[in-house]
Amino acid sequence: MDKAFQFTDAQKYDGVIVAGVFTQEFYANLAKNNPHTVLIDDYRYLPAYDIIRNSYFKSTQIVFDGGL
């Protein structure tokens, strides 16, 4: 049975990891149901959330310096 997503489903989990970019309204509804929400790869300034962002600066620097 394929059940549609409900924000209240987030209450069942210890935390929620969101990969991708969604509306701030989506994030607010999700965080209301589970305050342990972490966003991945959303580059907007969203101080209310923990966000993990990729930074390729160091990897690029190593390649240019002849590493890897």
N, C-alpha and C positions, 0 to 999 in steps of 0.2 A: 504494500500500500504506500503510495507516494503522497505524503502529507505536505501541504503548503507551509512555508516558513511563518512562524509566529514569534514576535519579539519575546513573548513570555517563555518560549522554549529556552532562552538563554539562561533562565533561572536554574536550570538543571545542572549547569556546569560550573566548575571552579573558576573558570575564566574563558574569555572568548578572544580569538585572534582573527582579525579581519584583514584579508589580503585584497588589495585593490582600493579603488576610490569610490566612495559613496557620498550621498548628500549628508550635510550636517544634521539634518532631521533624522536620517537613518541612524547615525551614530548616537544621537541623543536618546532615541527610543531604545536602542540596544543597551546603552550604558545605564539607562533607568532600570532595566531588568537584570543587568549584571554589571556592577561597577568595575569589575576586573576585566576591562576591555582594552586590548592592545591593537593598534593599527599598524599595518605594514605598507610601506611605499606610498603614503599619502604625503605629498610635499607641501601642503598648505600649512599655514600657521594655525594650529588648533591646540591652544594651551591646556584645554580641559582633558586631553587624552595623552596617553603614552604612545609614542610613535617610533617605530624602527624604520630607519631609512638606510638605503645602500649608499655607500660612498666609494667611488672607484678612484678617488684621488691618489691614495697610497699605492694601489696596484698599478695605476698608470705611471706613476713616478718610478716604480721599480723597473717596469718594462723599459722606460726611456733611459734609465741608468744602466741598462744592459743585463738586468736580472731576469729571472724566470726563464 
